[in-house]
Amino acid sequence: MRKIVLLVLAVVVIVLALLAYQSLLMGGGSEKSFVRIGTLRGGISSLDVMRELGLDEKHGFKLEVVLFSKTLDLANALARGDIDIAVIPAEFVAKLREQGTDVVIVAVDFYQNQAVVVRSGVEAKSLEDLYGRRLGVFKPTGTYAMFRAYMKALYGADPEEAFELASMPPPQLVESFQRGDLDAVVIWEPFVSKLVKEYGGRIVVDYTTLWRRWGGPGDSGVMIVYAARGEWARENPELVEKLQKARAEAAREWNNNRELAIRVLQEVYGLTSEAAEYCWERVRMEEAEKLTGILVENIVTVWRLARQGGYIAGGLEDLAKGAFYGAGG
């Protein structure tokens, strides 16, 4: 009988120890210490540096990262509540809100870095020189949505009619570009740098240039934001603040620690040192922890451009109301 009692006690001790260990891993057992965050495969963000330096644990929470291949899948996961935060293009937030989803922007990550890259040997000095040529894109992305908007706003043209479009995921776009199956591609970082520095491509025009031609505020339009489920953000203000601080610290590290950023680009995305340095020079992270009036104005202007291109149809005032966490609106 004594042996049985001792055995039961031993089992209880082991179970309690395992529970205590699990509680420690989960930040004291509080569900609120976890942030389920979704991001795209092959898309850079401050999240890369945050994970590299363990800034989540430094700021008192734990990231649970979920990777997606398509922006649409990422947006739908946020809408369903499968994740708490999405690192996502700003115009997708407008689309979600237009569909009635309670989603709010909690931080800006960085600005438009997409570009139209032509293959070596293709003579083209402008976007118009590529009309009728085979252009690689990935349609279910914010990059293509904004490309359509720029084409309509600045050139009065529809990409479907102006080019011979080939839609495929970025890895296939890169392979097709390398083989010479495409004359040019519309793509984002770090793929822009890979095509330019590793495969001899050349930028014909980038989105920053298109933004300035269109007359948007600032040097470039906001590209990537951290967007949260509205209910989750309102119920976890302290956790949102911790995430904002960790993201801002990661942004400062990216902007000021060249060696760190290049190492991350090489290790996570397989870039050569030359391509990694070129990418780092092209991408500046937003260091502001919280949303400012200037950032909100920029995002709303991006939405205005997206609406002009037919991506969204709702009134901007309605879409913006309550969309910016901690910034009014």
WOPEBEL-V952777 format. One record per helix or strand of 3 or more residues. SS is the DSSP state (H for helix, E for strand). FROM is the first residue (numbers start at 0). LEN is the number of residues. Records with the same first field share a line. If there is no record, write none. Layout:
SS: FROM-LEN, FROM-LEN
This chain:
H: 1-24, 30-3, 45-8, 54-4, 70-10, 89-9, 127-3, 141-14, 158-4, 169-10, 190-7, 206-8, 229-6, 236-20, 257-12, 272-10, 292-16, 315-5
E: 33-7, 61-7, 84-5, 102-9, 114-4, 133-4, 163-4, 183-4, 201-5, 221-8
